[in-house]
Amino acid sequence: MNRFVLSLVLCALAASAVPAAAQEQPQAPAAATPAPNQFTDPGMTFTAPAGFFKANLPQHDPTQFDQPTVVAMFASRDGKALIQIQMENFQGSLDGFEMVTENELRNQVDGVFIKNKTLTKLSNGMPAYWQEVTMGSGFQTAKRYEYVWIDGVRGVVLSATGRYGQIDADQAKKMLADASAVAFPINRY
């Protein structure tokens, strides 16, 4: 079985089986407390739609990544979709980061096909790529729709993934619509 699809399914199952996943992690008193279905850091904010709950992942320093790291994950209650926020250190161009993410995905998963790659903007105007990705083959085929952007310190991928036929581009855009990002305020962090 394809390792990526297997890990995606295992993550979704683990997230749906753990009631504590909906609880937020304790944060320092000085930081604003995000809603249970929200991820926020100095460079971005994302609120998952109703019907999704947040997996209980450990907090991560928002400026130090040794490799691409999932910093937030939200699973739909019906088990049909998974939203992930993945970050890595990156200080190049948006085109360069989009190419890096494509290559990383191709190294992790068999049968990656990327189409409908479009330069667009997040809800607050941050430049990003929107792309549709088909991964795997046969009964293991998954669809992933993603926004890819950079904030001057990191590259970020916000994605919605589901089994082939379970989600489409319009549904994914609605799932990911409440994302905003700014240039990372490295001098204030």
N, C-alpha and C positions, 0 to 999 in steps of 0.2 A: 504494500500500500504506500502511496506517496507520502513521504515524511511530513511535508508541509500540510497537506489536507488532514492527515492524522493528527498533527499537533493542533490544527485549527479546530477540529471536532473535539479533541480532548479538552482544549481550553473552554470551548462553549459548554461542554458537559460539566466541567468543573465549576464554571461560573454559575450555571443554572442549578447545580446541586447544593451550592453553599449559600444558605440564607444570609450569612454575615457579609456576603459580597456587596450587598446594597448599602452597608454602613460605610461612612467615610472614615478615613484614617485621621488620627489626631494630628493637628498642626500647631505650629508655634502660635501663641496668642496674638502676635503682631500681624500675622497674615489673615486676610479675609477668609472666612470659612465658606468653601464652595457648597452648592446644593448637592444632594446625593447623586444626581445624574449629571454632574458638571466636572470638567477638568479645567483648571486654571493655573497659569504660571506667569512670570513676568512678561513673556512674549506672546501669549495666546490664551484664548478662552474658547471652550466648546461645551455646549449643553446638548446632551443626547435627548432625543424625543421621548415623549411619554411611552411607556411600554418597554423601556430599556433600563437595565440596572448595571451599576458600575462594579467591575471586578475589584477585589481588594488587592491591589498591587503595591509593593513597597514604594515609598517616595524616592525620588531620584534627583540629584543635583541637576538643575536645568542647564548647566553649562559644561558638564563633564561627561562625555560618552566615549567609551573605548570602541564601541561598535553600535550598529543600529539597535535601539532599545525600545521596547513597547513600554510607554509610560502610563497609558490608560487604555482600558478596554471596557466596552459596554456590550452586553448580550441582550438580545430581544427576548422577552418572556415566552414567545412562541417558538423560540429556537431557530428561527429562519434567517437571522442576520447577526453579524458580529461587527461592531465598530471598534477600530483600533487607532490609537495615536502612537506613531513611532517617530523617534528623533535620533539624530546623530550629529556629531560635530561636522560642520561644513561651512566654509567661508568663500566658496566660489560663486559662480553665476547660477541662476535658476535653471537654465538649459543644462548646465553641467550637473547639477544635482538630480535633475530628472533622468539624465542618462545613467548616473550612478545607481539610482533606485531601480531602473530597468535591469541593469546588469546584476545587481544583488538579488533581485527576484528570480532572474533566470538561473542563477547559481543555486538557488534554494529549491526550485520547483521545476518539474518537467512540463513541457507543453505550454509555455507562456506565450500568449498572443496579445499584443497591445494594439488597440485601435481607438479611434475617436479622440486622439490626443489634441486638446484644445487649450490655448493660452486664454485664461479667464481671470477673474478676481474673486476673492472671498467676499463675504457680506459687507465688510468694512473697506473694501478697495485694495487689499493686499494682493499683489500679482501671484498667480498660481497656475499650475497646469491641472486640468481635469482630464482623466483618462479612464478608459474601460479596459479591464484586463480579464482574459479568460485563462484559467490555469488547469492543468491536469488533463485527463482524458477519460472517456467512457463514463461510468457511474461516479467517478471521483471528480468530475469537472466542477469547478467553482467559478463564480463571477465576482470580480472585485472592482469597485468603482472608487476612485481616489482623487483627492486634492493633494498636490505636491507643491511645497513652497519653501523659501529660505527666509531667515530673519536676520542675517548678518553674522550669526554665531552658529546656528544649527540649520539643518535641513529637516523638514517635517513632512510626514505622510499621514494624512487623515483618510482612512479607508472604511468602506462598508463592504463586507464579504458575505456571500451566501452560496448555497448550492445552485448550480445552473437551473434557471427557471424560477427560482424562489424570489429573487429581487431583480429589478430592472433599473435603468438609468434614472428615470423620474423618481422612483422610490428612494434610490440612493441619494439623489440630490436633496430630497426632503429630509432624509435622515441626517445629512451632513450640513444642512443649511445654516445652523446656528454656530458657525465657526468664525472667529475673527482673530487676526494676528497683527502684530506691529513689529517694527525693527526691535530686536532684543535690547533692552536698556542696560547694556553691560556696565556702564559707568555708575549706575544706581544699584546694581546687584552686588 
